[in-house]
Amino acid sequence: MSVIDLWAERHIQEALNKGELSQLNGEGKPLHLEDDSLVPPELRAGYRLLKNSGYLPAELQQRKDALTLSHLLQGLSVEDPNYANVSKQLALLELKLRQAGISTDFLRGEYSQAISTQITKQTK
């Protein structure tokens, strides 16, 4: 155990002995921990802190934004003045994700059929 772990354990034990940790929400219930095994150990605490604060790592935020733009693009017709702008933004995000080594297959899966159908309707 590191010095920080020992220090934290000591403070937790003192709080338990004083009764400061009793009557808290979720007391006696199992913890539901998320699988963070793919995150390097030295980054886990920071990522968890950011996630609990409502922030995402840049790559995940870009992925989320790409999905949002993809959904928006599905709802626009090709003639819509915003279609070209949204399409360019999506292409740029897709390029950034690929450069970061993140697969963009999530944009093609179930959405590709819907986009193909929409484009086919527009061309007829």
Salt bridges, closest charged atoms under 4 A:
GLU14 OE2 - ARG10 NE 3.92
GLU34 OE2 - LYS51 NZ 2.41
ASP36 OD1 - ARG44 NE 3.99
ASP36 OD2 - ARG48 NH2 2.62
GLU94 OE2 - ARG98 NH2 2.68
GLU94 OE2 - ARG108 NH2 2.22
